[in-house]
C-alpha cells in the first residue's frame, strides 16, 4: 500500500507540474514566490522578515504533531511549486520525509534554520532498565529548538540569510525587518527573565511532551516530561512522576493540544497541581513564550 501511495503521489505532482494551469504566469503582479516551512512558529519568523515579498506556507498544519505528520498529496503539489523549503531542524516529520520531499521537487532550495544552534541531546528511556546501565539514554538532538529566545535569534539570522540568497535585490528591506524581529525576540527574553526572577516563581514544571527543553535551559528550569521515551508512561513510571512532582514542588503541568491529557490530570489529582494548556506550535511565538513564563509565576 505504501508503494501504491508513493506512486500515486508522484503522479499527482507530475501532472500538476505539466498542466498549464499548474504553472505560474511570469510577471503577473499578484504572483509571489512560495516558501514552504516546516511549522507555524517558523512561518512567524519567516513572514516577519520577508514581509509581503513571499507567500509562506507551513507543511505541518495547526493541530497536527510534527513528530508523526504525513503530508497530503495536495501539499506535495504545493511544495513542487515552492522556491525554497526552510526546515526547522530535527523534528520527526523532517527526519522521515525530507529525502522524499526533495526527490519530488529537485529544484527546491533547502535551508536548515537550526544551523549554529547549541543542540541539547534528546533523552529516551530504556523499557527495561538494568543495574549496569543508566536509566536515561540519549537518542539524537532535542528537536524543539524554536522554544527559546536564544535559539530564536539564530533561527532569525538563518532565515535572513536564506531570504538574501533567494532575493538579494531586497536585502536592505530584509535587514530592517530582521532587526525589528530581533528587537521583539530580545524584549520577549527580557520579559520572561523578569517574570521568572520574581519571588515565588517556579523553578520546575512538568509537561506531557518535552517540548520546552531549550526554554528550560535558557531560564535554568527543570523540565519533567510525563511521556516516557515517546510512549505513554507505565503505571510504575506514573508513580515515580507523582513522587517527583511532590519532591520538586511542581505546581504546573503543561499539556499540548496534540496529546492526551488524562495522565496529566491523574497526576494533578494526586498532587494538587494545575493542568495548563499551552501550544508551543502556535504561530504567535512571542505571545506563547510570554504566556508560558507567566503561567510559572501565576498561582491560584
BALOBA-1460 file (C-alpha; in Angstrom, 3 decimals):
// residues 300
<rec num="1" residu="x" x="0.000" y="0.000" z="0.000"/>
<rec num="2" residu="x" x="2.852" y="2.419" z="0.791"/>
<rec num="3" residu="x" x="4.305" y="1.804" z="-2.673"/>
<rec num="4" residu="x" x="0.940" y="2.456" z="-4.318"/>
<rec num="5" residu="x" x="0.521" y="5.677" z="-2.283"/>
<rec num="6" residu="x" x="4.007" y="6.853" z="-3.216"/>
<rec num="7" residu="x" x="3.418" y="6.169" z="-6.924"/>
<rec num="8" residu="x" x="0.038" y="7.922" z="-6.815"/>
<rec num="9" residu="x" x="1.536" y="10.918" z="-5.053"/>
<rec num="10" residu="x" x="4.330" y="11.186" z="-7.600"/>
<rec num="11" residu="x" x="1.822" y="11.069" z="-10.472"/>
<rec num="12" residu="x" x="-0.211" y="13.886" z="-8.894"/>
<rec num="13" residu="x" x="2.909" y="16.023" z="-8.549"/>
<rec num="14" residu="x" x="3.999" y="15.337" z="-12.119"/>
<rec num="15" residu="x" x="0.557" y="16.070" z="-13.548"/>
<rec num="16" residu="x" x="0.335" y="19.328" z="-11.597"/>
<rec num="17" residu="x" x="3.725" y="20.383" z="-12.901"/>
<rec num="18" residu="x" x="2.835" y="19.526" z="-16.511"/>
<rec num="19" residu="x" x="-0.627" y="21.011" z="-16.870"/>
<rec num="20" residu="x" x="-0.754" y="24.666" z="-17.993"/>
<rec num="21" residu="x" x="-2.900" y="25.704" z="-15.025"/>
<rec num="22" residu="x" x="-0.227" y="24.490" z="-12.620"/>
<rec num="23" residu="x" x="2.377" y="26.891" z="-13.921"/>
<rec num="24" residu="x" x="2.766" y="30.472" z="-12.776"/>
<rec num="25" residu="x" x="2.451" y="33.244" z="-15.326"/>
<rec num="26" residu="x" x="5.715" y="35.103" z="-15.256"/>
<rec num="27" residu="x" x="5.369" y="38.727" z="-14.385"/>
<rec num="28" residu="x" x="1.793" y="38.568" z="-13.102"/>
<rec num="29" residu="x" x="1.556" y="41.273" z="-10.412"/>
<rec num="30" residu="x" x="-0.260" y="39.015" z="-7.911"/>
<rec num="31" residu="x" x="2.233" y="36.177" z="-8.207"/>
<rec num="32" residu="x" x="4.586" y="35.735" z="-5.264"/>
<rec num="33" residu="x" x="7.278" y="33.106" z="-4.909"/>
<rec num="34" residu="x" x="6.252" y="30.398" z="-2.437"/>
<rec num="35" residu="x" x="8.387" y="29.411" z="0.520"/>
<rec num="36" residu="x" x="7.359" y="26.283" z="2.410"/>
<rec num="37" residu="x" x="8.374" y="25.947" z="6.051"/>
<rec num="38" residu="x" x="8.027" y="23.062" z="8.482"/>
<rec num="39" residu="x" x="5.891" y="24.524" z="11.267"/>
<rec num="40" residu="x" x="3.878" y="27.582" z="12.236"/>
<rec num="41" residu="x" x="6.473" y="29.235" z="14.525"/>
<rec num="42" residu="x" x="8.948" y="29.135" z="11.633"/>
<rec num="43" residu="x" x="6.298" y="30.735" z="9.428"/>
<rec num="44" residu="x" x="6.101" y="33.520" z="12.044"/>
<rec num="45" residu="x" x="9.861" y="34.178" z="11.842"/>
<rec num="46" residu="x" x="9.905" y="33.945" z="8.051"/>
<rec num="47" residu="x" x="6.948" y="36.274" z="7.465"/>
<rec num="48" residu="x" x="8.344" y="38.756" z="9.986"/>
<rec num="49" residu="x" x="11.476" y="39.134" z="7.849"/>
<rec num="50" residu="x" x="10.070" y="38.510" z="4.359"/>
<rec num="51" residu="x" x="7.138" y="40.903" z="4.662"/>
<rec num="52" residu="x" x="4.848" y="40.559" z="1.660"/>
<rec num="53" residu="x" x="7.514" y="39.535" z="-0.855"/>
<rec num="54" residu="x" x="6.883" y="35.784" z="-0.451"/>
<rec num="55" residu="x" x="3.872" y="33.582" z="0.177"/>
<rec num="56" residu="x" x="4.910" y="31.480" z="3.186"/>
<rec num="57" residu="x" x="3.070" y="28.212" z="3.903"/>
<rec num="58" residu="x" x="3.520" y="25.647" z="6.678"/>
<rec num="59" residu="x" x="3.797" y="21.960" z="5.920"/>
<rec num="60" residu="x" x="2.513" y="20.787" z="9.324"/>
<rec num="61" residu="x" x="-0.976" y="22.267" z="9.834"/>
<rec num="62" residu="x" x="-2.436" y="23.573" z="13.065"/>
<rec num="63" residu="x" x="-3.381" y="20.804" z="15.487"/>
<rec num="64" residu="x" x="-1.055" y="18.172" z="13.981"/>
<rec num="65" residu="x" x="2.061" y="16.757" z="15.577"/>
<rec num="66" residu="x" x="5.299" y="17.493" z="13.691"/>
<rec num="67" residu="x" x="6.723" y="14.300" z="15.145"/>
<rec num="68" residu="x" x="4.418" y="11.999" z="13.172"/>
<rec num="69" residu="x" x="2.764" y="14.118" z="10.458"/>
<rec num="70" residu="x" x="2.495" y="12.785" z="6.895"/>
<rec num="71" residu="x" x="1.974" y="15.422" z="4.167"/>
<rec num="72" residu="x" x="-1.034" y="15.123" z="1.881"/>
<rec num="73" residu="x" x="-0.732" y="14.786" z="-1.916"/>
<rec num="74" residu="x" x="-2.087" y="18.332" z="-2.220"/>
<rec num="75" residu="x" x="0.732" y="19.616" z="-0.010"/>
<rec num="76" residu="x" x="3.287" y="17.793" z="-2.132"/>
<rec num="77" residu="x" x="1.850" y="19.524" z="-5.209"/>
<rec num="78" residu="x" x="2.173" y="22.882" z="-3.432"/>
<rec num="79" residu="x" x="5.726" y="22.036" z="-2.435"/>
<rec num="80" residu="x" x="6.593" y="21.286" z="-6.061"/>
<rec num="81" residu="x" x="5.651" y="24.901" z="-6.831"/>
<rec num="82" residu="x" x="7.762" y="26.337" z="-3.993"/>
<rec num="83" residu="x" x="11.003" y="28.195" z="-4.481"/>
<rec num="84" residu="x" x="12.538" y="27.051" z="-1.211"/>
<rec num="85" residu="x" x="11.982" y="24.929" z="1.866"/>
<rec num="86" residu="x" x="13.021" y="26.173" z="5.304"/>
<rec num="87" residu="x" x="13.372" y="23.309" z="7.745"/>
<rec num="88" residu="x" x="13.339" y="23.797" z="11.496"/>
<rec num="89" residu="x" x="15.982" y="21.123" z="12.039"/>
<rec num="90" residu="x" x="15.338" y="17.722" z="13.551"/>
<rec num="91" residu="x" x="11.627" y="17.125" z="14.130"/>
<rec num="92" residu="x" x="10.309" y="13.653" z="13.313"/>
<rec num="93" residu="x" x="8.389" y="14.805" z="10.250"/>
<rec num="94" residu="x" x="11.556" y="16.180" z="8.656"/>
<rec num="95" residu="x" x="13.652" y="13.158" z="9.585"/>
<rec num="96" residu="x" x="11.127" y="10.859" z="7.913"/>
<rec num="97" residu="x" x="10.117" y="12.936" z="4.889"/>
<rec num="98" residu="x" x="12.969" y="15.255" z="3.934"/>
<rec num="99" residu="x" x="14.585" y="12.987" z="1.328"/>
<rec num="100" residu="x" x="11.239" y="12.225" z="-0.280"/>
<rec num="101" residu="x" x="10.257" y="15.886" z="-0.338"/>
<rec num="102" residu="x" x="13.424" y="16.890" z="-2.139"/>
<rec num="103" residu="x" x="13.150" y="13.914" z="-4.520"/>
<rec num="104" residu="x" x="9.669" y="15.102" z="-5.525"/>
<rec num="105" residu="x" x="10.924" y="18.671" z="-6.000"/>
<rec num="106" residu="x" x="14.582" y="18.507" z="-7.113"/>
<rec num="107" residu="x" x="14.623" y="22.249" z="-7.930"/>
<rec num="108" residu="x" x="13.872" y="23.119" z="-4.299"/>
<rec num="109" residu="x" x="16.464" y="25.099" z="-2.346"/>
<rec num="110" residu="x" x="16.566" y="23.770" z="1.224"/>
<rec num="111" residu="x" x="17.787" y="25.844" z="4.176"/>
<rec num="112" residu="x" x="18.331" y="24.469" z="7.696"/>
<rec num="113" residu="x" x="17.338" y="27.222" z="10.121"/>
<rec num="114" residu="x" x="18.774" y="25.316" z="13.104"/>
<rec num="115" residu="x" x="22.329" y="25.720" z="11.789"/>
<rec num="116" residu="x" x="24.568" y="27.108" z="14.539"/>
<rec num="117" residu="x" x="22.280" y="26.239" z="17.465"/>
<rec num="118" residu="x" x="23.914" y="24.669" z="20.517"/>
<rec num="119" residu="x" x="21.858" y="21.477" z="20.455"/>
<rec num="120" residu="x" x="20.745" y="19.547" z="23.504"/>
<rec num="121" residu="x" x="20.561" y="15.765" z="23.399"/>
<rec num="122" residu="x" x="17.129" y="14.222" z="23.476"/>
<rec num="123" residu="x" x="16.624" y="11.787" z="26.329"/>
<rec num="124" residu="x" x="14.993" y="8.396" z="25.825"/>
<rec num="125" residu="x" x="14.207" y="5.681" z="28.332"/>
<rec num="126" residu="x" x="15.177" y="2.018" z="28.493"/>
<rec num="127" residu="x" x="11.974" y="-0.039" z="28.515"/>
<rec num="128" residu="x" x="13.640" y="-2.480" z="30.918"/>
<rec num="129" residu="x" x="16.435" y="-0.670" z="32.753"/>
<rec num="130" residu="x" x="19.292" y="-2.775" z="34.108"/>
<rec num="131" residu="x" x="21.501" y="-2.144" z="37.091"/>
<rec num="132" residu="x" x="24.598" y="-1.823" z="34.911"/>
<rec num="133" residu="x" x="23.033" y="0.721" z="32.542"/>
<rec num="134" residu="x" x="21.831" y="4.277" z="33.163"/>
<rec num="135" residu="x" x="18.075" y="4.688" z="33.139"/>
<rec num="136" residu="x" x="18.269" y="7.530" z="30.614"/>
<rec num="137" residu="x" x="19.865" y="7.176" z="27.200"/>
<rec num="138" residu="x" x="20.497" y="9.831" z="24.566"/>
<rec num="139" residu="x" x="18.719" y="9.439" z="21.240"/>
<rec num="140" residu="x" x="19.724" y="12.320" z="18.995"/>
<rec num="141" residu="x" x="19.289" y="16.106" z="19.024"/>
<rec num="142" residu="x" x="16.405" y="17.567" z="21.001"/>
<rec num="143" residu="x" x="14.230" y="18.894" z="18.135"/>
<rec num="144" residu="x" x="12.143" y="21.687" z="19.719"/>
<rec num="145" residu="x" x="14.735" y="24.361" z="19.028"/>
<rec num="146" residu="x" x="12.321" y="27.239" z="18.414"/>
<rec num="147" residu="x" x="11.008" y="27.384" z="22.010"/>
<rec num="148" residu="x" x="13.891" y="29.559" z="23.152"/>
<rec num="149" residu="x" x="14.780" y="33.228" z="22.622"/>
<rec num="150" residu="x" x="18.457" y="32.261" z="22.451"/>
<rec num="151" residu="x" x="17.731" y="29.885" z="19.577"/>
<rec num="152" residu="x" x="15.172" y="32.229" z="18.011"/>
<rec num="153" residu="x" x="17.928" y="34.787" z="17.345"/>
<rec num="154" residu="x" x="19.893" y="32.129" z="15.448"/>
<rec num="155" residu="x" x="16.820" y="30.940" z="13.547"/>
<rec num="156" residu="x" x="16.027" y="34.527" z="12.562"/>
<rec num="157" residu="x" x="19.598" y="35.042" z="11.318"/>
<rec num="158" residu="x" x="19.366" y="31.863" z="9.230"/>
<rec num="159" residu="x" x="16.021" y="32.941" z="7.765"/>
<rec num="160" residu="x" x="17.516" y="36.343" z="6.877"/>
<rec num="161" residu="x" x="20.456" y="34.680" z="5.123"/>
<rec num="162" residu="x" x="18.101" y="32.353" z="3.225"/>
<rec num="163" residu="x" x="15.949" y="35.245" z="2.011"/>
<rec num="164" residu="x" x="19.014" y="37.178" z="0.864"/>
<rec num="165" residu="x" x="20.163" y="34.109" z="-1.069"/>
<rec num="166" residu="x" x="16.766" y="33.853" z="-2.748"/>
<rec num="167" residu="x" x="16.344" y="37.589" z="-3.362"/>
<rec num="168" residu="x" x="19.468" y="39.699" z="-2.894"/>
<rec num="169" residu="x" x="17.794" y="42.727" z="-4.522"/>
<rec num="170" residu="x" x="15.724" y="43.435" z="-1.398"/>
<rec num="171" residu="x" x="18.432" y="42.688" z="1.139"/>
<rec num="172" residu="x" x="18.102" y="46.082" z="2.846"/>
<rec num="173" residu="x" x="14.367" y="45.520" z="3.384"/>
<rec num="174" residu="x" x="15.022" y="42.103" z="4.877"/>
<rec num="175" residu="x" x="17.756" y="43.517" z="7.095"/>
<rec num="176" residu="x" x="15.414" y="46.181" z="8.505"/>
<rec num="177" residu="x" x="12.744" y="43.567" z="9.221"/>
<rec num="178" residu="x" x="15.317" y="41.192" z="10.702"/>
<rec num="179" residu="x" x="16.479" y="43.940" z="13.074"/>
<rec num="180" residu="x" x="12.869" y="44.560" z="14.121"/>
<rec num="181" residu="x" x="12.331" y="40.851" z="14.767"/>
<rec num="182" residu="x" x="15.500" y="40.695" z="16.874"/>
<rec num="183" residu="x" x="14.135" y="43.577" z="18.960"/>
<rec num="184" residu="x" x="10.955" y="41.559" z="19.571"/>
<rec num="185" residu="x" x="12.970" y="38.458" z="20.494"/>
<rec num="186" residu="x" x="15.181" y="40.440" z="22.890"/>
<rec num="187" residu="x" x="12.142" y="42.059" z="24.520"/>
<rec num="188" residu="x" x="10.484" y="38.661" z="24.910"/>
<rec num="189" residu="x" x="13.613" y="37.263" z="26.524"/>
<rec num="190" residu="x" x="13.863" y="40.221" z="28.901"/>
<rec num="191" residu="x" x="10.214" y="39.944" z="29.966"/>
<rec num="192" residu="x" x="10.490" y="36.189" z="30.513"/>
<rec num="193" residu="x" x="13.571" y="36.699" z="32.684"/>
<rec num="194" residu="x" x="11.834" y="39.382" z="34.722"/>
<rec num="195" residu="x" x="8.806" y="37.180" z="35.338"/>
<rec num="196" residu="x" x="10.817" y="34.071" z="36.230"/>
<rec num="197" residu="x" x="13.070" y="36.071" z="38.581"/>
<rec num="198" residu="x" x="10.108" y="37.130" z="40.723"/>
<rec num="199" residu="x" x="9.905" y="35.755" z="44.271"/>
<rec num="200" residu="x" x="7.790" y="32.610" z="44.277"/>
<rec num="201" residu="x" x="8.290" y="31.822" z="40.573"/>
<rec num="202" residu="x" x="8.581" y="28.118" z="39.845"/>
<rec num="203" residu="x" x="11.983" y="26.503" z="39.373"/>
<rec num="204" residu="x" x="10.492" y="23.389" z="37.779"/>
<rec num="205" residu="x" x="7.486" y="22.230" z="35.768"/>
<rec num="206" residu="x" x="6.004" y="19.036" z="34.409"/>
<rec num="207" residu="x" x="4.947" y="18.659" z="30.777"/>
<rec num="208" residu="x" x="3.385" y="15.844" z="28.801"/>
<rec num="209" residu="x" x="5.668" y="16.004" z="25.740"/>
<rec num="210" residu="x" x="9.097" y="17.565" z="26.465"/>
<rec num="211" residu="x" x="8.831" y="20.495" z="24.046"/>
<rec num="212" residu="x" x="10.334" y="23.114" z="26.388"/>
<rec num="213" residu="x" x="13.846" y="21.719" z="26.849"/>
<rec num="214" residu="x" x="15.524" y="24.824" z="25.404"/>
<rec num="215" residu="x" x="13.158" y="27.148" z="27.267"/>
<rec num="216" residu="x" x="14.151" y="25.359" z="30.489"/>
<rec num="217" residu="x" x="17.831" y="25.669" z="29.563"/>
<rec num="218" residu="x" x="17.533" y="29.412" z="28.872"/>
<rec num="219" residu="x" x="15.965" y="30.131" z="32.250"/>
<rec num="220" residu="x" x="17.619" y="27.464" z="34.418"/>
<rec num="221" residu="x" x="14.415" y="25.499" z="34.977"/>
<rec num="222" residu="x" x="13.799" y="21.788" z="35.476"/>
<rec num="223" residu="x" x="11.525" y="20.132" z="32.906"/>
<rec num="224" residu="x" x="9.947" y="16.809" z="33.910"/>
<rec num="225" residu="x" x="8.268" y="15.018" z="30.970"/>
<rec num="226" residu="x" x="5.343" y="12.659" z="31.505"/>
<rec num="227" residu="x" x="5.928" y="10.917" z="28.207"/>
<rec num="228" residu="x" x="8.450" y="8.096" z="28.599"/>
<rec num="229" residu="x" x="10.698" y="7.777" z="25.554"/>
<rec num="230" residu="x" x="7.877" y="8.880" z="23.270"/>
<rec num="231" residu="x" x="5.429" y="6.429" z="24.832"/>
<rec num="232" residu="x" x="2.603" y="6.522" z="27.343"/>
<rec num="233" residu="x" x="4.034" y="6.174" z="30.871"/>
<rec num="234" residu="x" x="3.645" y="2.830" z="32.598"/>
<rec num="235" residu="x" x="1.879" y="2.633" z="35.992"/>
<rec num="236" residu="x" x="5.284" y="2.351" z="37.683"/>
<rec num="237" residu="x" x="6.562" y="5.435" z="35.871"/>
<rec num="238" residu="x" x="3.399" y="7.350" z="36.755"/>
<rec num="239" residu="x" x="4.044" y="6.603" z="40.420"/>
<rec num="240" residu="x" x="7.603" y="7.916" z="40.025"/>
<rec num="241" residu="x" x="6.228" y="11.086" z="38.426"/>
<rec num="242" residu="x" x="3.801" y="11.645" z="41.283"/>
<rec num="243" residu="x" x="6.680" y="11.307" z="43.754"/>
<rec num="244" residu="x" x="8.880" y="13.642" z="41.682"/>
<rec num="245" residu="x" x="6.078" y="16.164" z="41.437"/>
<rec num="246" residu="x" x="5.869" y="16.318" z="45.214"/>
<rec num="247" residu="x" x="9.642" y="16.264" z="45.722"/>
<rec num="248" residu="x" x="10.292" y="19.141" z="43.293"/>
<rec num="249" residu="x" x="7.203" y="21.071" z="44.472"/>
<rec num="250" residu="x" x="5.765" y="21.169" z="40.979"/>
<rec num="251" residu="x" x="2.747" y="23.451" z="40.699"/>
<rec num="252" residu="x" x="2.139" y="23.420" z="36.925"/>
<rec num="253" residu="x" x="1.697" y="20.568" z="34.447"/>
<rec num="254" residu="x" x="1.737" y="21.755" z="30.828"/>
<rec num="255" residu="x" x="-0.262" y="19.860" z="28.214"/>
<rec num="256" residu="x" x="-0.172" y="20.439" z="24.441"/>
<rec num="257" residu="x" x="-3.277" y="20.109" z="22.243"/>
<rec num="258" residu="x" x="-1.787" y="17.242" z="20.200"/>
<rec num="259" residu="x" x="-1.568" y="14.952" z="23.239"/>
<rec num="260" residu="x" x="-3.925" y="13.122" z="25.606"/>
<rec num="261" residu="x" x="-4.298" y="14.942" z="28.924"/>
<rec num="262" residu="x" x="-5.596" y="12.041" z="31.042"/>
<rec num="263" residu="x" x="-2.232" y="11.160" z="32.628"/>
<rec num="264" residu="x" x="-1.575" y="14.826" z="33.406"/>
<rec num="265" residu="x" x="-4.951" y="15.093" z="35.102"/>
<rec num="266" residu="x" x="-4.307" y="11.889" z="37.039"/>
<rec num="267" residu="x" x="-1.028" y="13.270" z="38.407"/>
<rec num="268" residu="x" x="-2.677" y="16.618" z="39.133"/>
<rec num="269" residu="x" x="-5.416" y="14.994" z="41.205"/>
<rec num="270" residu="x" x="-2.833" y="13.216" z="43.341"/>
<rec num="271" residu="x" x="-0.534" y="16.196" z="43.799"/>
<rec num="272" residu="x" x="-2.761" y="19.283" z="43.736"/>
<rec num="273" residu="x" x="-1.028" y="20.773" z="40.711"/>
<rec num="274" residu="x" x="-2.669" y="22.798" z="37.925"/>
<rec num="275" residu="x" x="-3.002" y="21.415" z="34.401"/>
<rec num="276" residu="x" x="-2.307" y="24.268" z="31.963"/>
<rec num="277" residu="x" x="-2.867" y="24.165" z="28.210"/>
<rec num="278" residu="x" x="-0.034" y="25.561" z="26.110"/>
<rec num="279" residu="x" x="0.724" y="25.430" z="22.408"/>
<rec num="280" residu="x" x="4.457" y="25.551" z="21.584"/>
<rec num="281" residu="x" x="3.455" y="25.125" z="17.918"/>
<rec num="282" residu="x" x="1.388" y="28.317" z="17.858"/>
<rec num="283" residu="x" x="2.090" y="30.882" z="15.124"/>
<rec num="284" residu="x" x="2.442" y="33.772" z="17.575"/>
<rec num="285" residu="x" x="5.807" y="32.791" z="19.017"/>
<rec num="286" residu="x" x="6.173" y="35.889" z="21.176"/>
<rec num="287" residu="x" x="2.776" y="35.544" z="22.849"/>
<rec num="288" residu="x" x="3.303" y="31.837" z="23.534"/>
<rec num="289" residu="x" x="6.721" y="32.347" z="25.125"/>
<rec num="290" residu="x" x="5.365" y="35.069" z="27.403"/>
<rec num="291" residu="x" x="2.291" y="33.033" z="28.323"/>
<rec num="292" residu="x" x="4.437" y="30.034" z="29.263"/>
<rec num="293" residu="x" x="6.626" y="32.160" z="31.541"/>
<rec num="294" residu="x" x="3.573" y="33.859" z="33.043"/>
<rec num="295" residu="x" x="1.993" y="30.506" z="33.971"/>
<rec num="296" residu="x" x="5.094" y="29.702" z="36.031"/>
<rec num="297" residu="x" x="4.612" y="32.847" z="38.103"/>
<rec num="298" residu="x" x="0.820" y="32.749" z="38.484"/>
<rec num="299" residu="x" x="-0.587" y="30.506" z="41.207"/>
<rec num="300" residu="x" x="-4.192" y="30.286" z="42.330"/>
